[in-house]
Amino acid sequence: MSFKDFQDCKALLDMLDDDDYVIKYKYHLETTFSNMIDWFLKAKLGINSRPLPAYASNNRKVSLLDLYMAVKREGGHRRITENGIWAMIARDIGFEYDDGEYMRLIYAMYLDVLVYYYKYKTTQEKALEKEEVKMVVDPRLSRSEEDRMAATDADQTETEGSSRSAKDASKDVEHYAFFTGNDWHGIKKLNIRRRFDLTGQKLS
């Protein structure tokens, strides 16, 4: 698997949601995951000063895939930091409790920004999916401007026709709706959702 843009990174991270898949292909995934980190740091962030693989105390190599999975399992960087359980993370991936601070620093250096980009991209795609559903549910939002104008004219003609029919019928029947305070005419409103880019930037 090669990495040419962040969408490739997202595709790999999506795969890692399946723990069984990670266990089954862990040997191959470790290399691919490391290649992704290398591409992200150098090509995306322009950082060339963080060597791979990463090392903790006693010159022991840290599996960034194991670190990523352990942190994800415990709810993320912020939750682990707030609960002070980096020592437990270190222990979970085969290190000593005293190596907890190394794990926190390595995660911050190699994975924290990557995870932020991933969550942002995922949220952005979900928002777009909701917009597409909105377009399908209300066909008028997906029509061309000409079609919308034609539909509006048709609705208006139908409303006027209904109004004339009601006036004609009023000659022969009593206006019960009028006496109960109801109104013969309804107002149609079309709410169109707008999208706003709160950050002012788009991730590639």
C-alpha positions in Angstrom: 0.0 0.0 0.0 1.4 3.4 -1.1 0.7 6.8 0.3 0.1 9.7 -2.0 -2.4 11.8 0.0 -4.1 11.7 3.3 -7.0 9.7 2.0 -4.6 6.7 1.8 -3.8 7.2 5.4 -7.5 7.3 6.3 -8.1 4.1 4.4 -5.5 2.3 6.5 -6.7 3.8 9.8 -10.2 2.7 8.9 -9.0 -0.9 8.5 -7.5 -0.7 12.0 -11.0 -0.4 13.5 -11.3 -4.2 13.1 -9.2 -5.7 15.9 -9.4 -9.2 14.4 -8.0 -7.9 11.1 -5.1 -6.2 13.0 -4.3 -9.5 14.9 -4.4 -11.6 11.7 -2.2 -9.3 9.6 -0.2 -7.6 12.3 3.2 -8.5 10.8 2.4 -6.8 7.5 0.5 -4.0 9.0 3.4 -2.9 11.2 5.5 -2.1 8.2 2.7 -0.4 6.3 1.8 1.6 9.4 5.4 2.7 9.8 5.5 3.7 6.1 2.4 5.8 6.6 3.9 7.6 9.6 7.0 8.3 7.5 5.0 9.7 4.6 2.8 11.8 6.9 5.7 13.4 8.8 7.8 14.1 5.8 5.4 14.8 2.9 2.4 16.2 4.8 4.0 18.0 7.8 7.5 18.6 6.3 9.2 17.1 9.4 12.5 15.2 8.7 14.0 15.2 12.2 12.0 12.3 13.7 13.7 9.0 12.9 11.9 5.8 12.3 11.7 3.4 14.0 11.0 5.2 17.3 13.0 4.1 20.4 12.3 4.3 24.1 14.6 3.6 27.1 17.5 1.2 26.7 17.3 1.7 23.0 14.2 -0.5 22.7 12.2 -0.1 19.5 8.6 1.0 20.0 5.9 -0.5 17.7 3.9 2.6 16.7 1.1 0.3 15.6 0.9 -1.2 19.1 1.0 2.2 20.7 -1.7 3.5 18.4 -4.0 0.6 19.1 -3.4 0.7 22.9 -4.2 4.4 23.1 -7.3 4.1 20.9 -8.5 1.2 23.1 -8.3 3.4 26.2 -10.1 6.4 24.7 -7.4 8.5 23.2 -4.4 10.7 24.2 -6.4 13.3 26.2 -8.3 10.7 28.3 -5.1 8.8 29.1 -3.3 11.9 30.1 -6.2 13.2 32.3 -6.4 9.8 34.0 -2.6 9.5 34.3 -2.4 6.0 32.9 0.5 6.2 30.4 2.4 3.8 32.6 -0.4 1.3 32.0 -0.1 1.9 28.2 3.6 1.2 28.4 3.0 -2.0 30.2 0.3 -3.1 27.7 2.8 -2.9 24.8 5.6 -4.7 26.6 7.5 -2.0 28.4 8.0 -1.1 32.0 5.7 1.2 34.0 8.6 3.6 34.2 8.5 4.0 30.4 5.0 5.6 30.6 6.5 9.1 30.0 8.4 7.8 26.9 5.1 6.5 25.5 3.4 9.8 26.0 6.2 11.7 24.3 6.5 9.2 21.4 2.7 9.4 20.8 2.9 13.2 20.8 5.8 13.2 18.3 4.6 10.6 15.9 0.8 10.0 16.2 -1.0 12.9 17.8 -1.3 15.1 14.8 -2.1 12.1 12.5 -5.0 11.1 14.7 -6.3 14.7 14.7 -6.2 14.8 10.9 -8.0 11.5 10.8 -10.8 12.5 13.2 -11.2 15.8 11.3 -11.4 14.0 7.9 -13.9 11.5 9.3 -16.1 14.2 10.7 -16.0 16.1 7.5 -17.1 13.1 5.4 -20.0 12.3 7.8 -21.2 15.9 7.4 -21.1 15.5 3.6 -23.0 12.2 3.8 -25.7 14.0 5.8 -25.9 16.7 3.2 -26.3 14.0 0.5 -29.1 12.3 2.5 -30.8 15.7 2.8 -30.6 16.1 -0.9 -32.2 12.7 -1.5 -35.0 13.2 1.1 -36.0 16.6 -0.4 -35.8 16.2 -4.2 -36.2 19.9 -4.7 -32.7 20.5 -3.3 -31.1 18.3 -6.0 -33.0 19.8 -9.0 -31.6 22.4 -11.4 -32.6 26.0 -10.9 -34.9 25.7 -13.9 -36.6 22.6 -12.4 -37.0 24.3 -9.1 -38.6 27.3 -10.7 -41.0 25.1 -12.7 -41.9 23.2 -9.6 -42.6 26.4 -7.7 -44.8 27.7 -10.5 -46.7 24.4 -10.5 -47.2 24.6 -6.7 -48.4 28.2 -7.0 -50.8 27.3 -9.8 -52.1 24.3 -7.8 -52.6 26.6 -4.7 -54.4 29.2 -6.8 -56.6 26.5 -8.3 -57.5 25.2 -4.9 -58.2 28.7 -3.7 -60.6 29.3 -6.6 -62.3 26.0 -6.0 -62.8 26.8 -2.3 -64.3 30.2 -3.2 -66.7 28.5 -5.7 -67.7 25.9 -3.1 -68.4 28.7 -0.5 -71.5 29.7 -2.5 -73.2 26.5 -1.6 -71.8 25.4 1.8 -71.1 27.1 5.1 -67.6 28.3 6.1 -67.1 26.1 9.1 -63.4 26.6 9.0 -63.9 30.3 9.1 -66.1 30.1 12.1 -63.6 28.0 14.0 -60.8 30.5 13.4 -58.9 28.4 10.9 -57.3 29.8 7.7 -57.8 28.5 4.3 -54.4 29.4 3.1 -51.1 27.7 4.1 -47.6 29.0 3.8 -44.9 26.7 2.5 -41.4 27.2 3.8 -38.3 25.5 2.4 -35.4 25.3 4.9 -32.1 25.0 3.1 -29.1 23.9 5.2 -25.8 25.7 4.6 -22.4 24.4 5.2 -19.8 26.4 7.0 -16.1 25.8 7.1 -15.3 26.7 10.7 -11.5 26.2 10.3 -11.0 28.1 7.1 -9.0 25.3 5.6 -9.6 22.0 3.8 -7.5 18.9 4.4 -6.3 17.1 1.3 
